[in-house]
Amino acid sequence: MNKYRLTPSDAIIALTCRHYGIDIIITFDKDFRRIPRLKVIP
C-alpha cells in the first residue's frame, strides 16, 4: 500500500490479483499503473 501509494481497497485488489496469478486488470483507476506486474487495460 505504501510502496505504490494505493488506497486500502486498491491494495486488497492488487494483492488478490497477485494471489490468483492475475496480471491483467481492466479498470479506469490509474493508480494500478504504478504496480509493475499488472497490465492495466482501460
C-alpha positions, 0 to 999 in steps of 0.5 A, spaced: 500 500 500 505 504 501 510 502 496 505 504 490 501 509 494 494 505 493 488 506 497 486 500 502 481 497 497 486 498 491 491 494 495 486 488 497 485 488 489 492 488 487 494 483 492 488 478 490 490 479 483 497 477 485 494 471 489 490 468 483 496 469 478 492 475 475 496 480 471 491 483 467 486 488 470 481 492 466 479 498 470 479 506 469 483 507 476 490 509 474 493 508 480 494 500 478 499 503 473 504 504 478 504 496 480 509 493 475 506 486 474 499 488 472 497 490 465 492 495 466 487 495 460 482 501 460 
